[in-house]
Amino acid sequence: MHDGSIATLREVIEHYARGGSLTESGINAGDGRLSPLKSGLIQGFDATDEEIDAVIAFLESLTDEEFITSPKFSNPFEE
């Protein structure tokens, strides 16, 4: 995600489906579902592998490779 802690779309969806992170080791070890700092908006949900695959396919269909690789759009401060 924004801090590099989640590398793939599948992991992001699984994170939200679980209702928080599960960190096995290190200084942040613990069950994020139980954190008093967790947003109440993250409730968790059930999703099959097929449903997660469908969401990933949809999100990937929104990517415009031509747009994101065009030099024309690479620097908003150049004319």
Secondary structure, DSSP 8 states (H G I E B T S, - for coil): -TTSS--SHHHHHHHHHHTS-EE-SSTT-EEGGG-TTS-TT-------HHHHHHHHHHHHHT--HHHHH-GGGT-TT--
